[in-house]
């Protein structure tokens, strides 16, 4: 069940926003309910648990999206404002499904269910692929081609940066000088090689993932 809170002081836009959310959820067949927070204070309280799409009529107003856990700041009146909301819903639902769905892998060490978002990167070594998991000191391996793992994980934000590396873009801090530097938020702290033939495409994927 997905709970969606819609709050707007403009009744006209409130109806439009609720209709957009309702149509989106029904078309995609999601189980959902739409709530209306009583005030902005309610939104601040639930901000840690919810992802917020901030819609405003004031173009000059700057919102610190990190403080309210917002996904995007959308301007009312923009010809594409409704499509931007839909794209935000796409992004949110992809993340929601990813976080609530585990994938099962038949490792040499035994069968294990893992959230795709917890996989930092996978490397190919001889005839095996080795999984590096967030905040887990040990690795897991299986006899499989990296090409096959890429087919499974590409929809979860993974990028083939090298013939030997498939990396989760959420853990990439930067791409430069044919290397991908991983973020400091994980126990695995290192740089991975980016092949010269894939470098431009990897940069494009990185920019697309972070919308930069």
C-alpha positions in Angstrom: 0.0 0.0 0.0 1.4 3.4 -1.0 0.2 6.4 0.9 0.2 9.7 -0.9 -0.2 13.0 0.9 -1.4 16.0 -1.3 -1.5 19.5 0.3 -2.1 22.8 -1.6 -3.6 26.1 -0.5 -4.9 26.6 -4.1 -8.1 24.5 -4.3 -7.9 24.4 -8.1 -4.4 23.0 -8.2 -5.2 20.7 -5.2 -7.9 19.0 -7.3 -5.6 18.8 -10.4 -2.8 17.3 -8.3 -5.1 14.7 -6.7 -6.5 13.8 -10.1 -3.0 13.4 -11.5 -1.9 11.1 -8.6 -5.2 9.1 -8.8 -4.9 8.6 -12.5 -1.2 7.6 -12.3 -1.9 5.0 -9.5 -4.9 3.5 -11.2 -3.2 3.2 -14.6 -0.2 1.4 -13.1 -2.4 -0.8 -10.9 -0.9 0.2 -7.6 -2.7 -0.1 -4.2 -2.8 3.4 -2.8 -4.7 5.9 -0.7 -4.6 9.7 -0.9 -4.3 11.7 2.3 -4.6 15.5 3.0 -2.3 16.8 5.7 -3.9 19.4 7.9 -0.9 21.8 7.7 2.7 22.4 6.6 3.8 21.3 10.1 2.3 17.8 9.4 4.4 17.7 6.2 7.6 18.6 8.1 6.9 15.9 10.6 6.3 13.2 8.0 9.1 14.5 5.8 11.6 11.9 7.1 9.2 9.1 6.2 7.8 10.5 2.9 9.4 11.7 -0.3 8.0 15.2 -1.1 7.3 16.7 -4.5 7.3 20.5 -3.8 5.0 22.4 -6.2 5.0 26.2 -6.0 3.6 29.2 -8.0 6.5 31.4 -6.9 9.4 31.2 -9.4 11.8 33.2 -7.2 11.3 31.1 -4.1 14.2 28.8 -3.2 13.4 25.7 -1.2 16.1 23.7 0.6 15.0 20.3 -0.7 17.4 18.5 1.6 15.6 19.9 4.7 12.2 18.6 3.7 13.4 15.5 2.0 12.0 16.7 -1.4 12.5 15.0 -4.7 12.0 18.0 -6.9 10.8 21.6 -6.9 8.2 22.1 -9.6 6.9 25.5 -10.7 3.1 25.9 -11.3 2.2 27.4 -14.6 5.1 25.7 -16.4 3.7 24.0 -19.5 5.4 20.7 -18.4 4.5 20.9 -14.7 2.0 18.0 -14.8 4.5 15.8 -16.8 7.2 16.7 -14.3 5.0 15.4 -11.5 4.4 12.1 -13.4 8.2 11.7 -13.9 8.7 12.3 -10.2 6.0 9.6 -9.5 7.9 7.2 -11.9 11.1 7.9 -10.0 9.5 7.5 -6.6 7.7 4.2 -7.5 10.9 2.7 -9.0 12.7 3.5 -5.7 9.8 2.2 -3.6 9.6 -1.1 -5.5 13.3 -1.5 -5.4 13.5 -1.0 -1.6 10.6 -3.3 -0.9 11.6 -6.1 -3.3 14.5 -8.5 -2.7 16.2 -10.5 -5.4 17.3 -14.0 -4.7 20.7 -15.2 -5.9 22.2 -18.7 -5.8 25.7 -17.9 -4.4 28.4 -20.5 -3.9 28.0 -19.6 -0.2 24.3 -20.4 -0.4 21.0 -18.9 -1.5 20.6 -15.3 -0.4 17.9 -12.6 -0.8 19.3 -9.1 -1.3 17.8 -5.6 -1.9 19.2 -4.3 -5.2 19.9 -1.0 -3.4 22.3 -2.8 -1.0 24.5 -4.0 -3.8 27.4 -1.6 -4.3 29.1 -3.3 -7.3 29.8 -6.7 -8.9 33.1 -7.7 -10.4 34.0 -10.4 -12.8 36.9 -12.6 -11.8 37.8 -15.6 -14.0 34.6 -17.6 -14.3 32.8 -16.1 -11.3 31.1 -12.8 -10.4 31.7 -11.4 -7.0 29.1 -9.3 -5.2 30.2 -6.4 -2.9 27.3 -5.6 -0.5 26.9 -2.3 1.5 28.2 -2.6 5.1 29.0 -6.3 4.7 32.6 -7.3 5.1 32.4 -10.6 3.2 31.6 -11.0 -0.5 29.3 -13.4 -2.2 30.2 -15.2 -5.5 28.6 -17.3 -8.2 29.5 -18.9 -11.4 27.8 -16.6 -13.9 28.6 -14.2 -16.7 28.6 -10.5 -15.8 26.5 -9.9 -18.9 23.7 -11.9 -17.4 23.8 -10.0 -14.0 23.8 -6.8 -16.0 20.5 -7.8 -17.7 18.9 -8.4 -14.3 20.2 -5.3 -12.5 20.2 -2.6 -15.3 16.6 -1.5 -14.3 17.9 -0.8 -10.8 20.4 2.0 -11.7 23.4 -0.2 -12.4 25.9 0.7 -15.0 28.6 -1.4 -16.8 31.6 0.8 -16.4 34.2 -1.8 -17.5 34.2 -5.3 -18.9 34.9 -6.5 -15.3 32.7 -4.0 -13.3 29.0 -3.4 -12.9 28.4 -0.6 -10.4 25.3 0.8 -8.6 25.2 4.5 -9.6 23.8 5.5 -6.2 27.2 4.8 -4.7 29.3 6.6 -7.3 30.5 10.0 -6.0 32.3 11.1 -9.2 33.5 9.9 -12.6 36.8 11.3 -13.7 40.1 10.3 -15.3 38.8 6.9 -16.3 37.8 6.0 -12.7 34.6 5.9 -10.6 35.1 7.0 -7.1 32.7 5.4 -4.6 30.9 7.4 -1.8 32.2 7.5 1.7 28.9 6.4 3.2 29.7 2.7 2.6 32.3 0.5 4.2 33.8 -0.2 0.8 36.0 2.8 0.0 37.8 2.6 -3.3 37.9 3.6 -7.0 36.9 1.4 -9.9 38.3 1.5 -13.3 36.2 2.9 -16.2 37.2 1.5 -19.6 38.2 4.1 -22.2 35.6 2.7 -24.7 32.8 3.1 -22.1 33.9 6.4 -20.6 31.7 8.8 -22.5 28.6 6.6 -22.0 29.3 6.2 -18.3 29.6 9.9 -17.9 26.2 10.3 -19.6 24.6 7.6 -17.4 26.0 9.3 -14.3 24.7 12.7 -15.4 21.3 11.2 -16.2 21.1 9.3 -12.9 21.8 12.4 -10.9 20.0 14.8 -13.3 23.0 17.1 -13.8 
